[in-house]
Amino acid sequence: MQAPWNLWFIAFTGLTYFLPVALWLFKWTRRNLWIMSIACISVNIGMWLERFLIIVPGLAQKQMFTFDWYTYAPSAVEITIIGGTFALVTLLMLLFSKVLPLIPLYDIKEGDILKTEIKIGRATVPAVFRED
């Protein structure tokens, strides 16, 4: 990678690999929802930068059949498409979370005490967990 793309590559590598792995090393960070959210967002940003680095540097180089050297700059349409893509993914994630539960029902039922005692045959035993 040559300048100015080398700084974008360093940002991509740091956001996609080094920051999340550093956050996943310690148990207290894996249990913290906010830190895990930051790790997930950094991976998403890093993966977007990877796709950006695959496309844009190749378009910014002088081509064999062109006679002028130029630097790539996204147009308003391209910026709108990127913004719309982010908005569509966000909308689909929110709709998905409304239709399907994010937390499995088994995990919710696991903590509920349905009855303190259940009857098995003639014996009454303390209930730890019971499936309905």
C-alpha positions as CSV (number, residue, x, y, z in Angstrom):
1,M,0.0,0.0,0.0
2,Q,1.2,3.4,-0.9
3,A,0.3,6.8,0.6
4,P,-2.4,7.9,1.2
5,W,-3.9,4.4,1.4
6,N,-1.5,3.0,3.9
7,L,-3.1,5.0,6.7
8,W,-6.5,3.6,5.8
9,F,-5.0,0.1,5.7
10,I,-3.5,0.6,9.2
11,A,-7.0,1.8,10.4
12,F,-8.6,-1.2,8.8
13,T,-6.2,-3.6,10.4
14,G,-6.5,-2.0,13.8
15,L,-10.2,-1.8,13.8
16,T,-10.8,-5.3,12.4
17,Y,-8.2,-7.4,14.2
18,F,-6.2,-5.7,17.0
19,L,-8.9,-3.8,18.8
20,P,-11.5,-6.6,19.0
21,V,-8.9,-9.2,20.0
22,A,-7.5,-6.9,22.7
23,L,-11.0,-6.4,24.1
24,W,-11.8,-10.2,24.0
25,L,-8.7,-11.1,26.0
26,F,-10.1,-10.3,29.4
27,K,-13.2,-11.9,31.0
28,W,-14.5,-8.6,32.4
29,T,-14.5,-7.0,29.0
30,R,-16.3,-10.0,27.4
31,R,-19.0,-9.6,30.0
32,N,-19.5,-5.8,29.5
33,L,-22.2,-5.1,27.0
34,W,-20.9,-1.6,26.0
35,I,-17.4,-2.9,25.4
36,M,-18.6,-5.7,23.3
37,S,-20.8,-3.3,21.3
38,I,-17.7,-1.1,20.7
39,A,-15.8,-4.2,19.5
40,C,-18.7,-5.2,17.1
41,I,-19.0,-1.7,15.7
42,S,-15.2,-1.5,15.2
43,V,-15.3,-4.8,13.2
44,N,-18.1,-3.4,11.0
45,I,-16.2,-0.2,10.3
46,G,-13.1,-2.2,9.6
47,M,-14.8,-4.5,7.2
48,W,-16.3,-1.5,5.4
49,L,-12.8,0.0,5.1
50,E,-11.6,-3.3,3.7
51,R,-14.1,-3.1,0.9
52,F,-13.3,0.5,0.4
53,L,-9.6,-0.3,0.0
54,I,-10.4,-3.1,-2.5
55,I,-12.2,-0.7,-4.9
56,V,-11.0,2.9,-4.5
57,P,-7.2,2.7,-4.9
58,G,-7.6,0.8,-8.1
59,L,-9.9,3.5,-9.5
60,A,-7.6,6.3,-8.4
61,Q,-4.6,5.0,-10.4
62,K,-3.8,6.2,-13.9
63,Q,-5.3,3.7,-16.4
64,M,-3.7,2.7,-19.7
65,F,-6.3,4.3,-21.9
66,T,-6.8,7.5,-20.0
67,F,-4.6,10.6,-20.4
68,D,-5.3,12.5,-17.2
69,W,-4.3,11.7,-13.7
70,Y,-7.0,12.2,-11.1
71,T,-7.9,11.4,-7.5
72,Y,-11.1,9.6,-6.9
73,A,-13.8,11.5,-5.0
74,P,-17.2,10.0,-4.4
75,S,-20.2,11.7,-6.0
76,A,-23.4,12.7,-4.2
77,V,-25.1,9.7,-5.7
78,E,-22.4,7.3,-4.3
79,I,-22.6,8.9,-0.8
80,T,-26.4,8.6,-0.9
81,I,-26.2,4.9,-1.8
82,I,-23.7,4.2,1.0
83,G,-26.0,6.1,3.5
84,G,-29.0,4.2,2.2
85,T,-27.2,0.9,2.6
86,F,-26.4,1.7,6.2
87,A,-30.0,2.8,6.9
88,L,-31.4,-0.4,5.2
89,V,-29.2,-2.7,7.2
90,T,-30.2,-0.9,10.4
91,L,-33.9,-1.1,9.5
92,L,-33.6,-4.8,8.7
93,M,-31.9,-5.5,12.0
94,L,-34.6,-3.6,13.9
95,L,-37.3,-5.5,12.1
96,F,-35.6,-8.8,12.6
97,S,-35.4,-8.1,16.4
98,K,-39.2,-7.4,16.4
99,V,-40.1,-10.6,14.7
100,L,-37.7,-13.0,16.3
101,P,-36.5,-12.7,19.9
102,L,-32.9,-11.8,20.4
103,I,-32.8,-13.8,23.7
104,P,-33.9,-17.5,23.4
105,L,-37.0,-18.4,25.4
106,Y,-35.1,-21.2,27.0
107,D,-32.7,-18.6,28.6
108,I,-35.6,-16.6,29.9
109,K,-37.5,-19.6,31.3
110,E,-34.3,-20.9,32.9
111,G,-34.4,-18.2,35.6
112,D,-38.1,-18.4,36.3
113,I,-39.4,-20.4,39.2
114,L,-42.7,-21.9,38.0
115,K,-43.5,-23.8,41.1
116,T,-41.5,-24.4,44.3
117,E,-42.6,-28.0,44.4
118,I,-43.9,-30.5,41.9
119,K,-45.6,-33.8,42.3
120,I,-44.0,-36.8,40.7
121,G,-46.2,-39.9,41.3
122,R,-47.0,-39.8,45.0
123,A,-43.9,-37.9,46.0
124,T,-43.6,-34.1,46.2
125,V,-40.2,-32.9,45.3
126,P,-38.6,-29.4,45.2
127,A,-38.7,-28.0,41.6
128,V,-35.4,-26.6,40.2
129,F,-36.5,-26.2,36.6
130,R,-39.6,-27.3,34.7
131,E,-40.4,-27.2,31.0
132,D,-44.0,-26.4,30.1
